[in-house]
Structures are given as C-alpha cells and as structure tokens.
Amino acid sequence: MEKSTNLVNRNFSISIFPKIFKIIDYIINSFILLFLCLSFIYCCYSIWDTTQIYNKADSNIYDIYKPSSKGNLSFEELVRINKEVIGWININDTHIDYPIVQCEDNFKYVNTGADGEYSLAGSIFMDYRNNKDFSNMNNILYGHNMEKQAMFGEIKNYCDKDFFSNHLNGRLYYDSDWHNIEIIAVMKVDAYDEFIYNTSYADISDETKIIEYISKNAININVENIEHGKRFLTMSTCTPEITNGRHVLIGQIED
C-alpha cells in the first residue's frame, strides 16, 4: 500500500512540474513582452520629445516677430508677450537669427524660450550685468550649442578657416534700429575666463587689453576688421571637447 502511495505521489509530481514550468515560462514571456512594449513606447516618446525640443529651437518659429524695414509691429508683439525681449541677433548666411532676452540672472533663459514658455532649447540671452542698450564695451550673449545648427550650434563652424572667412557680417537689433556687426575672431576658452566674461571694461586701456588677448588666443581672426572705439559683441556657447569649455564668437558693433 505504501509503495502504491509513493508511486501515485511521484506520478503527481511528474505531472505537475510541466504545468509549473509552463506557468513560469508564461510569466517570463509576459514580462519580456511588457518590457519590449514599454521600450517601444519610451523610444517613441524620446523621438517625439527630441523633435519638440528642436522645433522650439528652430529660428523659423520666430520669423513672424522679426523686425523689418517696414516697421516693428511684429517685434513689439513679441515684446508684449514677453517684456524681457530686448533685441534680435542675425548673422548673415547662418541659422543664427533669434530674439534676444535678458533678465536678472543668467539661469532663467537656459530653459525658457523667448516667448516666456518652458523650453529645453532655451533662448539667446544677454548677460544680466550688461546694459540692454548694448552700451557696454563688452556685451555678452549666451546660447546652447545644439545639433542641426540651432541656437548657437553654428558657432563651432567658425573654427574652420573657410567658413570663418565667408561669414563675417551680421546685424544686431536694439533701441528700435538695426546695427551692423563685423565678426573679428573665434576662440575656445574656459567658462571662467576673466577677460572674455568681463562686462566692466570702460576705458581705452581695457580695449587694448581685450584686442591683445583676442589676437593672442584666437583660433581664427580677421585683423582687418578690428577697430578701436567700437563695442564688442561676445557670443558664447558650450563645447564638449574640454571641461567647462566654451566656443566664443566675437564681433564689433557698428553704430
């Protein structure tokens, strides 16, 4: 009798194991399928999110607000949307064509669009220490180094000598008028460079120091365009090549 019972138990064990394995296999396959579905959803979201970021960074979305020779009503509309809009930067034959904003710090517009709405692409913004009428000797603008040449993503191209030589002109809009920009140099500097990120320059001796520093450290330079008595426009963006590295495009403002 005992032998018969053991046989029954063994047969039961043999019959139940395949069912257990089948259940375990089903659970594992379900988790794998769930993981694949979630991965697919995440990939789709990432693609959508990246597209949204670059759509917000596209200079074309601000075209309707760009000041024109026929009047500045459209620009004034943007100012009404965001009172911290102070001007416009346009470098000829590049994608650098954006409104300029300024606030009480250098953090807000790292992830805020020129319309005042949240945006990972941020804005082109002026250093909070500068005067909004670009009257300082050194006027600093910041923008993200983005792919697809968005924001200040095209500044790195100025390290190429041919590109530099063929893109030396631009315009700066402030105080209800356009002012010409002459590009004079491109540099690679540290984020804490005391010469480049100094807004307190005031006299001729300071100007001489700036020009000497640029001439000594520039990757590419257009000596013929450098003139004394003109204000500097310093356009800064990050570079992943070195820790705290920055590419800086420097121009002079024509009155």
C-alpha positions in Angstrom: 0.0 0.0 0.0 2.8 2.4 0.9 4.6 1.5 -2.3 1.4 2.3 -4.3 1.1 5.7 -2.5 4.6 6.7 -3.3 4.1 5.8 -6.9 1.0 8.0 -7.0 2.9 10.9 -5.4 5.7 10.5 -7.9 3.3 10.4 -10.8 1.6 13.5 -9.4 4.9 15.4 -9.1 5.9 14.4 -12.6 2.6 15.6 -14.0 2.6 18.9 -12.0 6.1 20.1 -12.9 5.4 20.7 -16.6 2.4 22.8 -15.6 4.6 24.9 -13.2 7.3 25.3 -15.8 4.6 26.4 -18.3 3.3 29.0 -15.9 6.8 30.3 -15.2 7.5 30.4 -18.9 4.3 32.3 -19.5 5.2 34.8 -16.7 8.7 35.3 -18.1 7.4 35.8 -21.6 4.8 38.3 -20.4 7.5 40.3 -18.6 9.7 40.3 -21.8 6.7 41.4 -23.9 5.8 44.1 -21.4 9.5 45.3 -21.3 9.6 45.4 -25.2 6.3 47.3 -25.3 7.5 49.9 -22.7 10.8 50.2 -24.5 9.0 50.9 -27.8 6.7 53.5 -26.1 9.8 55.1 -24.5 11.6 55.3 -27.8 8.6 56.8 -29.5 8.3 59.4 -26.7 12.0 60.2 -26.9 11.8 60.8 -30.6 8.7 63.0 -30.2 10.3 64.9 -27.3 13.6 65.5 -29.2 11.6 66.7 -32.2 9.7 69.1 -29.9 12.9 70.4 -28.5 14.4 71.1 -31.9 11.1 72.6 -33.2 11.3 75.1 -30.3 14.9 75.8 -31.2 14.2 76.5 -34.9 14.7 80.1 -35.7 11.9 80.0 -38.2 9.3 79.9 -35.4 10.2 83.5 -34.5 10.2 84.8 -38.1 6.8 86.5 -37.7 8.3 88.6 -34.9 11.5 89.6 -36.7 11.9 93.4 -37.0 11.7 94.5 -40.6 12.5 97.7 -42.5 8.7 98.2 -42.9 8.2 98.7 -39.2 8.5 96.8 -36.0 4.9 96.0 -35.1 5.6 92.2 -35.1 8.6 92.6 -32.9 6.5 94.7 -30.5 4.0 91.9 -30.4 6.8 89.6 -29.1 7.7 92.2 -26.5 4.1 92.3 -25.4 4.2 88.5 -25.0 7.5 88.7 -23.0 8.7 92.1 -21.7 12.2 90.7 -21.3 12.8 90.6 -25.0 15.3 93.3 -25.8 16.6 92.8 -29.3 17.5 90.5 -32.2 20.7 88.8 -33.4 21.2 87.8 -37.0 24.5 86.5 -38.5 24.3 86.5 -42.3 24.0 83.2 -44.1 23.8 81.2 -40.9 21.0 79.9 -38.7 21.7 82.4 -36.0 18.6 84.5 -36.3 16.9 84.9 -32.9 15.3 87.3 -30.5 17.5 88.3 -27.5 16.2 88.3 -24.0 17.6 89.5 -20.7 16.5 89.0 -17.1 18.0 89.5 -13.6 20.2 86.4 -13.8 21.9 84.0 -16.3 19.8 81.0 -15.4 16.2 81.5 -16.3 16.6 81.5 -20.1 18.8 78.4 -20.1 15.5 76.5 -20.3 12.9 79.2 -21.2 12.0 80.3 -24.7 11.8 83.9 -25.9 8.1 83.6 -25.6 8.5 83.1 -21.9 7.4 79.4 -22.0 9.4 76.4 -20.8 11.8 75.1 -23.4 14.9 72.9 -23.1 16.3 74.7 -26.1 16.3 77.9 -24.0 16.9 81.3 -25.7 19.7 83.6 -26.8 20.1 85.7 -23.7 22.2 88.7 -22.7 24.4 88.7 -19.6 22.4 90.2 -16.7 25.3 92.5 -15.9 25.1 94.2 -19.3 23.1 97.2 -20.2 20.2 96.3 -22.5 21.1 99.1 -25.0 24.4 97.3 -25.7 26.3 100.3 -24.4 29.0 98.3 -22.5 32.4 97.8 -24.1 31.9 94.1 -23.9 28.3 92.8 -24.5 27.8 89.1 -23.9 25.2 86.8 -25.4 24.7 83.1 -24.4 23.0 80.3 -26.3 23.0 76.5 -26.3 25.3 74.5 -28.6 22.6 72.4 -30.3 22.6 69.9 -33.2 21.0 70.9 -36.5 22.8 74.2 -36.1 20.1 75.5 -33.9 20.7 78.4 -31.4 24.5 78.9 -31.2 25.2 75.5 -32.6 26.8 77.0 -35.7 29.5 78.9 -33.8 31.8 75.9 -33.8 31.8 76.1 -37.6 33.8 79.3 -37.3 36.8 77.2 -36.2 37.0 76.2 -39.9 39.0 78.9 -41.7 37.0 78.9 -44.9 33.7 79.1 -43.0 35.0 81.9 -40.9 36.2 83.9 -43.9 32.8 83.6 -45.6 30.6 84.6 -42.6 31.9 87.8 -41.2 28.8 90.0 -41.2 25.6 90.2 -39.2 23.1 92.6 -37.7 22.0 93.4 -34.2 18.6 95.0 -33.4 18.1 97.1 -30.3 16.6 100.6 -29.5 14.3 100.2 -32.5 17.0 100.0 -35.1 19.4 97.6 -36.8 23.2 97.9 -36.3 25.8 96.1 -38.3 28.2 93.5 -36.8 31.6 92.7 -38.1 32.9 89.4 -36.9 36.6 89.6 -35.8 37.5 86.3 -34.2 36.5 82.9 -32.8 38.1 81.5 -29.7 38.0 78.4 -27.4 38.1 79.5 -23.8 37.3 78.4 -20.3 33.8 79.2 -18.9 35.5 81.3 -16.2 37.8 83.3 -18.5 38.2 86.6 -16.8 39.0 88.5 -20.0 36.1 87.2 -22.1 33.4 87.2 -19.5 34.1 90.6 -18.0 31.5 93.3 -18.5 33.2 96.1 -16.5 35.6 97.3 -19.2 35.4 101.0 -19.6 38.4 102.8 -21.0 40.9 102.7 -23.9 43.5 100.7 -21.9 40.8 98.0 -21.3 40.1 97.9 -25.0 43.7 97.4 -25.8 43.9 94.5 -23.4 40.9 92.9 -25.0 42.3 93.2 -28.5 45.7 91.9 -27.4 44.1 88.9 -25.7 41.9 88.1 -28.7 44.8 88.4 -31.1 47.0 86.0 -28.9 44.3 83.3 -28.3 42.0 83.3 -31.4 41.6 80.2 -33.5 40.7 82.4 -36.5 40.9 86.1 -36.6 40.2 88.9 -39.1 42.7 91.6 -38.2 41.5 93.9 -40.8 38.0 94.2 -39.2 39.3 95.1 -35.7 38.8 98.8 -35.0 39.4 100.8 -31.9 36.5 102.7 -30.4 33.9 100.1 -31.2 31.9 97.9 -28.7 32.4 94.2 -28.6 29.7 91.6 -29.0 30.7 88.3 -27.4 28.6 85.2 -28.4 29.3 82.3 -26.1 28.2 78.6 -26.3 29.5 75.4 -24.7 31.7 72.8 -26.2 32.0 69.2 -25.1 35.7 69.0 -26.1 37.0 70.2 -22.8 35.7 70.5 -19.3 33.9 73.9 -18.9 34.9 74.7 -22.5 33.3 77.4 -24.5 33.4 78.5 -28.1 33.2 82.2 -28.3 32.5 84.2 -31.5 33.4 87.9 -31.2 32.2 90.8 -33.3 32.2 94.6 -33.1 29.1 96.6 -33.2 28.8 99.3 -35.9 27.0 102.5 -34.8 
